[in-house]
């Protein structure tokens, strides 16, 4: 019975109107008012035949693609330190960590104090509305010394970075997420499965980082407060066409980091230390440290935070 539950399950949807049938990870919605008789199940499967077929096809093609994209990175940075850099305003107070590997998200590459080894982006919104000039800068960034991972979440024209643009550049690697056809969850074996799709590309970058099995991961500029503080570079995007609520994304991201990400790391990589630098939305989720210049700019933190720990002067140096 437990085996059957793993390949077939029925759960309630958040909208309280539908239920969700999950078959081998693929999702089908139906109204609660409909009775699940054998006849109705057959009809659901027949009506959703394309969804099921496309989901299976996407799973197979993703496994083939990710072997080329991610397989070489398994345990690549075991024992090393990796810094994951988002585009939150607190990145302005970060000067760097010695001998670290740097992974950036979206417009974080504009932060000139850091030279990135890897960059992640998955949609236009991460690179602003009038995105083409910026996305080309992203693709050209530091030439072949920086590998760029470009995601496909299969969500339409307001999200998709065109393949025709991607093909113009070298040193780009494609990956896929489970958006639109499977439930979002952290992926352990990213060389065969789609990455979990959440409200921030940073959580996809984290799945890559954990796959490399580092000793320490510093989170920088992962502020989870875009609705109120924007980004360090000052760019915003109009989310109306995408039917997005930025405040809700911020709240959800805090939940994803504090539950999905934290649980995944505790289960699969308990020896990896996660450290938040100048945390805002993630304060108290992982180990928190602060830079002195951030404390100088935010003196109220001395009253808000007990036992403030500074990012050690030995590790706080200009990057590369």
Beta strands, then each sheet from edge to edge (+ up, - down):
strand 1: 8-12
strand 2: 18-23
strand 3: 26-31
strand 4: 81-85
strand 5: 101-105
strand 6: 118-121
strand 7: 147-152
strand 8: 172-176
strand 9: 216-220
strand 10: 273-277
strand 11: 287-289
sheet 1: 1+ 2- 3+
sheet 2: 8+ 7+ 6+ 5+ 4+ 9+ 10+ 11+
end
